[in-house]
Amino acid sequence: MLQEPQTIRYYQKLTDAMVDLWNRGHRYDEIRLYLEGYLACLRHTNILEPYQIHRLEEDAFRFFHDPSNFELPLPQTETDYY
């Protein structure tokens, strides 16, 4: 579980971007490449400590492997109340 505010912000940006990519028609292989590239950039820039990046990676891959995060919401039908 992520606890550092900066790590949480990166996690939120990453997961939002993955869902956005999915909604724009990209598939799992492309999103996985994006995820791996994002993590590689974090490692390269030394913005976060290695243990923070490792925790972020675990949570991001857990998010990625949960298919419910990439389901399109079903439209809700309006009901008439009389």
C-alpha positions in Angstrom: 0.0 0.0 0.0 1.3 3.4 -1.0 1.7 5.9 1.8 4.0 8.7 0.5 2.0 11.6 -1.1 4.4 11.9 -4.0 4.2 8.2 -4.8 0.4 8.3 -4.6 0.4 11.2 -7.1 2.5 9.2 -9.6 0.3 6.2 -9.1 -2.9 8.3 -9.7 -1.4 9.8 -12.9 -0.2 6.4 -14.1 -3.5 4.6 -13.6 -5.5 7.5 -15.0 -3.3 7.4 -18.1 -3.8 3.7 -18.5 -7.5 4.0 -18.4 -7.4 6.9 -20.8 -5.3 4.8 -23.2 -7.8 1.9 -22.9 -10.7 4.3 -23.6 -8.9 5.6 -26.7 -8.7 2.1 -28.2 -5.2 0.9 -27.1 -4.9 -2.7 -26.0 -3.2 -4.4 -23.1 0.1 -4.9 -24.8 0.4 -1.2 -25.6 -0.7 -0.2 -22.1 1.8 -2.6 -20.5 4.6 -1.0 -22.6 3.4 2.4 -21.4 3.5 1.2 -17.8 7.0 -0.3 -18.1 8.3 2.9 -19.8 6.8 5.1 -17.1 8.4 3.0 -14.4 11.7 3.1 -16.3 11.6 6.9 -16.5 11.0 7.1 -12.7 14.0 4.9 -12.1 16.1 6.9 -14.5 15.3 10.3 -13.0 15.7 9.2 -9.3 12.7 11.2 -8.3 11.5 8.5 -6.0 13.5 6.1 -3.8 13.9 2.6 -5.2 11.6 1.1 -2.6 8.9 3.6 -3.5 9.2 2.7 -7.2 9.0 -1.0 -6.3 5.8 -0.4 -4.3 4.4 1.7 -7.1 5.2 -1.0 -9.6 3.5 -3.7 -7.6 0.3 -1.6 -7.2 0.3 -0.4 -10.8 0.6 -4.0 -12.1 -2.1 -5.1 -9.7 -4.3 -2.4 -11.1 -3.3 -3.4 -14.7 -4.2 -7.0 -14.2 -7.6 -6.3 -12.7 -10.0 -6.4 -15.7 -12.7 -4.4 -13.9 -10.5 -1.3 -14.2 -10.9 -1.4 -18.0 -14.5 -2.2 -18.4 -16.7 0.4 -20.1 -19.6 1.5 -17.8 -23.0 0.3 -18.9 -25.4 3.1 -19.7 -28.0 3.5 -17.1 -31.6 3.7 -18.3 -33.8 6.4 -17.0 -36.8 5.3 -15.1 -40.0 7.3 -15.0 -41.5 7.8 -11.6 -45.1 8.6 -11.5 
